[in-house]
């Protein structure tokens, strides 16, 4: 991966590519050290902190990790005046796409930084061994998260082939300037993700270093791992991981305080969220910048589709995440997304929260089939939090699975998950309200995943391009 190796060389001289901040401009607490520079516990902490800062960038969790899959699916519609990530909304992205290149480059940059941390040789005293272990555990967990995101974006989902033998992404665990890797299979990538996250859990404490959900704890890693197992259709482990998290002490926000999830950081049900502060200064490059109206200081490029808004029942607390905009008319009336209300991008990005744990466990139990009552009860926890008058679930079989799938759409919309849910359930993307010719995209379509950037394929003869993408 020569392009990847060039990035590493730039890292080694302390310079970051233009898609992110220069290392020379970062404070010591935000910088990412190379392996040789990590010599003590403070260096480890500085390096891990730098990775959190890196993944908060607009190219990753600060905007595109959620926005790109959401505009490719059916819950988000494109404003005719939109001029950002329009190619993804219309499924006409190409190999020279700058967002795909920024994601690929930046995520492998983060991977390299994490490899440096994991492979470092830091000696500590017995009294600080637990601190070191936790930091190394965070690095393993973050590396697992990076690979999980890479394989979702650049490869078809796990069960696309019967044995997950289709092309995933290259697994790079050590620095090698001569490396020109092939793509590992999706199964191999998932095996690495699970290995990294399992190792992380064995090293980490149940509480985070930050004493909130801005950094990872072993419980937060279990939450992420439950999602990995769900996508893999390993129902037994998905249920087990979700159960551990549900029993760990997090609590759902009440019906009356539901909007506190989005108005405040580190709510009682937030398990892991990416900190976004005034110092980060993402401004209009944030998720909110693409959703909020120009009158509110945003671009207003994307709106909630009537497809999803129409699914909520009257009185559902989640209707509060849609706000009326009287300036919208016709096909665009009448709502905007308000899960990210701070137009300057100071809202923490919620990566995973407790409501999803109940839905993961409900789906796993429904698929296993031995605890249908438990699946129904888990579904009702989420449904009745949002709408206390909702009837108790009595559905079984496929009807129960469909109800859980619908509840995921209602609860997790605009959180970057709808596309992956459609893919893993092998469903077409159907837009009954669409503003372009792309109203239905079939399951398995080449455009449902991103192209390997041309910058990469040009310099690495061993890496195969995704089907359907030509230079």
C-alpha positions in Angstrom: 0.0 0.0 0.0 2.4 2.7 -1.2 0.0 5.5 -0.7 -0.5 4.3 2.9 3.3 4.0 3.3 3.7 7.6 2.2 1.3 8.7 4.8 3.4 6.8 7.4 6.5 8.6 6.3 4.8 11.9 6.6 3.8 10.9 10.1 7.3 10.1 10.9 8.4 13.6 10.1 5.5 15.1 12.0 3.3 16.3 9.1 -0.3 15.4 8.5 -2.0 15.3 5.1 -4.2 18.2 4.1 -7.4 16.3 5.0 -6.6 16.8 8.7 -4.7 19.2 10.9 -0.9 19.5 10.7 0.9 17.7 13.5 2.9 20.9 13.9 -0.3 22.7 14.8 -1.4 20.2 17.4 -0.9 20.7 21.1 1.0 17.8 22.9 -2.2 16.4 24.2 -3.6 16.2 20.7 -0.6 14.9 18.8 -0.1 11.2 17.9 3.3 9.9 18.7 5.2 7.5 16.5 6.4 4.2 18.1 9.8 5.4 19.0 8.4 8.5 20.7 6.2 6.4 23.0 8.6 5.8 25.9 6.4 6.3 29.0 2.9 6.3 30.4 2.3 9.9 29.6 3.3 9.3 25.9 0.8 6.5 25.8 -2.0 8.7 27.1 -1.0 11.5 24.7 -1.0 9.2 21.8 -4.4 7.6 22.6 -5.9 11.1 23.1 -4.5 12.1 19.7 -6.4 9.2 18.0 -9.7 10.3 19.6 -9.0 13.7 18.3 -8.2 12.4 14.8 -11.4 10.3 14.5 -13.5 13.3 15.5 -12.6 15.0 12.2 -15.2 16.0 9.6 -13.9 13.3 7.3 -14.8 10.6 9.9 -17.1 10.8 12.9 -17.4 14.5 12.7 -19.6 14.2 9.6 -19.1 11.6 6.9 -19.2 8.4 8.8 -22.9 9.1 9.5 -23.8 11.3 6.6 -22.5 9.2 3.7 -24.4 6.0 4.5 -27.5 7.9 5.5 -27.8 9.8 2.2 -27.2 6.6 0.3 -30.3 5.0 2.0 -33.9 6.0 2.4 -34.4 8.1 5.5 -32.7 11.2 4.1 -33.7 13.2 1.0 -31.5 15.6 -1.0 -32.4 19.2 -1.3 -32.2 20.3 -4.9 -29.7 23.0 -3.9 -27.4 20.5 -2.2 -23.8 20.5 -3.4 -22.1 18.3 -0.8 -21.8 14.4 -1.2 -24.5 14.6 -3.9 -22.9 11.8 -5.8 -23.5 9.5 -2.8 -27.2 10.5 -2.6 -27.5 9.7 -6.3 -25.3 6.6 -6.2 -23.0 7.9 -8.9 -19.8 8.1 -6.8 -16.5 7.3 -8.6 -12.9 6.3 -7.9 -11.6 9.9 -7.7 -14.2 10.9 -5.0 -12.5 13.0 -2.4 -14.6 11.8 0.5 -13.8 8.2 -0.1 -10.1 9.1 -0.4 -10.3 11.1 2.9 -12.0 8.2 4.7 -9.5 5.6 3.4 -6.5 7.8 4.0 -7.5 9.1 7.4 -8.7 5.7 8.8 -5.5 4.0 7.8 -3.6 6.9 9.3 -5.5 6.3 12.6 -4.8 2.6 12.2 -1.0 3.3 11.9 -1.1 5.5 15.0 -2.9 2.7 16.9 -0.4 0.1 15.7 2.4 2.4 17.1 0.7 2.4 20.5 -0.1 -1.3 20.6 3.5 -2.2 19.4 5.2 0.2 21.8 7.4 -1.1 24.6 6.7 1.0 27.7 7.9 -0.2 31.1 5.8 0.9 34.0 5.7 0.3 37.8 3.4 -2.2 39.3 1.2 0.6 40.7 0.6 2.0 37.1 0.3 -1.3 35.3 -3.5 -1.1 35.3 -3.3 2.4 33.7 -1.1 1.1 31.0 -3.3 -1.9 30.3 -6.3 0.3 30.0 -4.6 2.6 27.5 -3.4 -0.3 25.4 -6.9 -1.7 25.6 -8.3 1.5 24.3 -5.9 1.3 21.3 -7.0 -2.3 20.5 -10.7 -1.3 20.8 -10.2 1.8 18.6 -8.3 -0.3 16.0 -11.2 -2.7 16.0 -13.6 0.1 15.5 -11.6 1.6 12.6 -11.5 -1.8 10.8 -15.3 -2.3 11.4 -16.0 1.1 9.8 -13.6 0.4 6.9 -15.1 -2.9 6.1 -18.6 -1.5 6.2 -17.8 1.4 3.9 -15.6 -0.4 1.4 -17.0 -3.9 1.3 -20.3 -5.7 1.0 -21.8 -6.9 4.3 -20.7 -10.1 6.1 -23.3 -12.5 4.7 -23.0 -11.2 1.1 -21.2 -14.5 0.4 -22.0 -17.7 2.4 -18.5 -17.8 4.0 -17.7 -14.0 3.9 -14.9 -14.8 1.5 -15.5 -11.7 -0.6 -13.0 -8.8 -0.6 -12.7 -6.7 2.5 -9.9 -4.3 3.3 -6.2 -4.8 4.0 -5.3 -5.6 7.5 -2.1 -3.7 8.5 -0.8 -4.4 12.1 2.8 -3.3 11.8 4.8 -0.7 9.9 6.4 -2.0 6.7 7.5 0.6 4.1 7.7 -2.1 1.4 4.2 -3.4 1.9 1.8 -3.6 -1.1 -1.0 -5.7 0.5 -3.9 -7.4 -1.1 -7.3 -7.1 0.4 -8.2 -9.5 3.2 -11.5 -11.2 3.1 -14.4 -9.8 5.0 -14.3 -12.8 7.3 -10.6 -12.1 8.1 -11.3 -8.5 8.8 -14.2 -9.4 11.2 -11.9 -12.0 12.9 -9.4 -9.2 13.5 -12.1 -6.8 14.8 -13.3 -9.4 17.2 -9.8 -10.3 18.3 -8.9 -6.6 18.9 -12.1 -5.9 20.8 -11.9 -9.1 22.9 -8.3 -8.3 23.8 -9.4 -4.7 24.7 -12.0 -6.0 27.1 -9.5 -8.2 28.9 -7.2 -5.2 29.5 -9.6 -2.4 30.3 -11.5 -1.2 33.3 -15.3 -1.0 33.4 -15.1 2.8 33.8 -13.5 5.2 31.3 -10.5 7.4 31.9 -12.7 10.5 31.3 -15.3 9.4 33.7 -17.9 9.8 31.0 -18.7 8.4 27.6 -16.1 10.4 25.7 -13.5 7.7 26.0 -13.9 3.9 26.0 -14.5 1.6 28.9 -14.6 -2.2 28.7 -18.4 -1.9 28.9 -18.4 0.4 25.9 -16.3 -2.0 23.9 -18.8 -4.8 24.7 -21.5 -2.5 23.3 -19.5 -2.1 20.1 -18.7 -5.8 19.9 -22.4 -6.6 20.3 -23.0 -4.6 17.1 -20.2 -6.5 15.3 -21.7 -9.8 16.3 -25.1 -8.6 15.1 -23.8 -7.7 11.7 -22.0 -11.0 11.5 -25.3 -12.8 12.6 -23.6 -14.4 15.5 -26.8 -14.2 17.5 -25.6 -15.9 20.7 -22.6 -13.6 21.2 -24.7 -10.5 20.2 -27.2 -11.4 22.9 -24.5 -12.1 25.5 -22.6 -8.8 24.9 -25.8 -6.7 24.8 -26.9 -8.3 28.1 -23.7 -7.5 29.8 -24.1 -3.8 28.8 -27.8 -3.6 29.7 -26.9 -5.0 33.2 -23.9 -2.6 33.7 -25.8 0.4 35.1 -26.7 2.6 32.1 -30.3 3.9 32.1 -32.6 5.1 29.3 -33.6 8.7 29.3 -37.3 9.0 30.3 -40.0 9.7 27.8 -40.3 13.3 29.2 -36.5 13.8 28.8 -36.0 12.0 25.5 -34.8 15.2 23.7 -32.1 15.5 26.4 -30.3 12.8 24.4 -29.6 15.3 21.6 -29.5 18.6 23.6 -26.9 17.4 26.1 -23.7 15.4 26.0 -23.0 12.3 28.0 -26.6 11.4 28.8 -27.5 8.5 31.1 -27.9 6.2 28.1 -24.9 7.3 26.0 -22.3 4.5 26.1 -19.7 6.0 23.7 -19.7 9.3 22.0 -17.1 11.3 20.1 -16.4 14.6 21.9 -16.9 17.7 19.8 -15.8 20.9 21.4 -15.3 24.6 20.5 -11.6 23.8 20.3 -12.3 21.3 17.5 -13.9 24.1 15.6 -15.6 22.0 12.9 -18.3 24.6 12.4 -20.4 24.1 9.3 -18.3 21.0 8.5 -20.3 19.2 11.2 -23.3 16.8 10.7 -25.6 19.6 11.8 -24.1 21.9 9.1 -25.7 19.6 6.4 -29.0 19.2 8.2 -29.8 22.6 9.7 -31.4 25.3 7.6 -29.4 28.3 6.2 -31.6 30.5 8.4 -30.1 28.6 11.4 -26.6 28.8 10.0 -26.4 25.4 8.2 -26.3 24.4 4.6 -29.7 22.6 4.7 -28.5 20.2 2.0 -30.4 17.2 3.5 -33.8 16.7 5.0 -35.7 13.8 6.6 -37.7 11.8 4.1 -41.4 11.7 4.5 -40.9 7.9 4.2 -39.5 7.8 7.7 -41.4 10.7 9.3 -44.7 9.1 8.4 -43.9 6.0 10.3 -44.2 7.6 13.7 -47.4 7.5 15.7 -48.9 10.7 17.1 -47.5 11.3 20.6 -44.2 9.6 19.9 -41.4 11.5 21.7 -39.1 10.9 18.8 -41.1 13.3 16.7 -39.3 16.0 18.6 -36.2 15.4 16.6 -37.9 16.8 13.6 -38.5 20.6 13.5 -40.9 22.5 11.3 -39.4 24.9 8.8 -42.0 27.2 7.3 -39.7 28.1 4.5 -39.8 24.6 3.1 -42.6 23.9 0.6 -43.8 21.3 -1.8 -41.7 18.1 -2.0 -39.5 19.4 0.8 -42.2 20.2 3.4 -42.1 20.5 6.3 -39.3 19.2 8.5 -35.6 19.3 9.2 -33.5 17.0 11.3 -32.7 18.2 14.8 -30.7 15.3 16.3 -27.7 17.6 15.9 -29.0 21.0 17.1 -25.7 22.9 17.6 -24.9 24.5 14.2 -21.3 25.1 15.2 -20.8 21.4 15.6 -20.3 21.3 19.4 -22.7 18.3 19.8 -21.0 15.1 20.7 -21.6 12.4 18.1 -23.4 9.5 19.7 -21.7 6.3 18.4 -23.6 3.8 20.5 -26.2 4.0 23.2 -28.3 1.9 25.5 -31.5 1.9 23.4 -29.6 0.1 20.6 -28.5 -2.6 23.1 -32.1 -3.5 23.8 -32.8 -3.7 20.1 -29.7 -5.8 19.4 -30.7 -8.2 22.2 -34.3 -8.3 20.9 -33.2 -9.2 17.4 -30.7 -11.8 18.6 -33.4 -13.4 20.8 -35.9 -13.4 18.0 -33.4 -15.0 15.7 -32.4 -17.6 18.3 -36.0 -18.4 19.0 -35.7 -19.7 22.5 -36.7 -16.5 24.4 -39.4 -14.8 22.4 -40.9 -13.2 25.5 -37.5 -11.6 26.2 -37.3 -10.3 22.7 -40.8 -8.8 22.9 -40.0 -7.2 26.3 -36.8 -5.7 24.9 -38.6 -4.3 22.0 -41.3 -2.8 24.3 -38.6 -1.1 26.5 -37.7 1.0 23.5 -41.2 1.4 22.0 -42.9 2.3 25.2 -40.1 4.7 26.3 -40.9 6.7 23.1 -44.7 6.1 23.2 -46.0 5.0 26.6 -49.4 4.2 25.2 -48.0 1.7 22.7 -49.5 -1.8 23.2 -47.5 -4.7 24.5 -45.9 -6.7 21.7 -47.5 -10.0 21.0 -46.0 -10.6 17.5 -43.9 -13.7 17.0 -41.8 -15.2 14.1 -41.2 -13.0 11.1 -43.8 -10.4 12.4 -41.6 -9.9 15.5 -38.4 -9.6 13.5 -40.1 -7.1 11.2 -41.3 -5.1 14.2 -37.7 -5.0 15.6 -36.4 -3.9 12.2 -38.9 -1.1 12.1 -38.1 0.0 15.6 -34.4 0.2 14.7 -35.4 2.6 11.9 -37.5 4.8 14.2 -35.0 4.9 17.0 -31.7 5.0 15.2 -32.5 7.2 12.2 -29.8 9.7 11.2 -27.2 7.9 13.3 -25.5 6.3 10.3 -27.0 2.8 10.5 -29.9 2.6 8.1 -27.8 1.6 5.1 -26.1 -1.2 7.0 -29.4 -2.5 8.3 -30.8 -2.7 4.8 -27.7 -4.4 3.5 -27.5 -7.1 6.2 -31.3 -7.8 5.8 -30.7 -8.0 2.0 -33.3 -5.4 1.2 -33.5 -2.9 -1.7 -33.2 0.8 -0.9 -36.6 2.1 -1.8 -37.3 5.8 -1.9 -41.0 6.5 -2.4 -40.2 10.2 -2.2 -37.2 11.0 -4.4 -35.9 14.0 -6.2 -33.7 12.2 -8.7 -34.0 9.2 -11.0 -32.5 7.0 -8.3 -35.7 5.9 -6.5 -34.8 2.2 -6.0 -31.3 0.8 -5.6 -31.3 -3.0 -5.6 -29.7 -5.1 -2.8 -26.1 -5.9 -3.6 -25.7 -3.0 -6.0 -22.1 -2.0 -6.7 -22.8 1.6 -5.6 -23.9 0.5 -2.1 -20.3 0.5 -1.1 -17.5 3.0 -1.7 -14.8 2.7 -4.4 -11.2 2.0 -3.4 -9.7 5.4 -4.0 -7.8 5.7 -7.3 -4.8 7.2 -5.4 -4.5 3.8 -3.8 -5.1 1.5 -6.8 -2.6 3.7 -8.9 0.3 2.9 -6.6 -0.6 -0.6 -5.3 -0.8 -3.2 -8.0 -2.0 -5.8 -5.6 -5.2 -4.1 -4.4 -8.4 -4.9 -6.3 -11.0 -2.3 -7.1 -14.6 -2.9 -6.1 -16.8 -4.2 -8.9 -18.5 -1.5 -11.0 -15.9 1.1 -10.5 -13.5 1.9 -13.4 -10.8 4.5 -13.7 
